[in-house]
């Protein structure tokens, strides 16, 4: 396997319920280690505390982003992320959409691929609307270009409105890597 056969995937991590690994922050830390089953974590953001989006009557989230070098194709990456989520106690079939969860792993980007299948959309469709994703992603890949919008992560973050769940005060660093 050569480096040209490898993909760079960006994974969003989130938790606001304890898991067998511990608190949401401890769950995120354990999830970074679990990602090594999918590839090599080559960069990781700080851990952020963020207000809930959508269903607001729930605990704050711990969020982060990982850059993962992997030989796996995007569909396989997604399958492996769902296995990791289940190992931390998440059952997507029984949980409330946008509700509390032990672990949420979102495949945000893979290289500059554009994918639109019944099971996977890349780039992640809500990527450009969420400060809790763009802030940690910009921390580790500020110049990565969105393959559809042709704007950098830093530009996308800078264009978010400073209101509600996207306000600057709604997302802040808990710990640095």
Beta strands, then each sheet from edge to edge (+ up, - down):
strand 1: 7-15
strand 2: 40-44
strand 3: 47-50
strand 4: 61-70
strand 5: 104-110
strand 6: 115-116
strand 7: 121-122
strand 8: 171-175
sheet 1: 2+ 4- 1+ 5-
sheet 2: 2+ 4- 3+ 8-
sheet 3: 6+ 7-
end
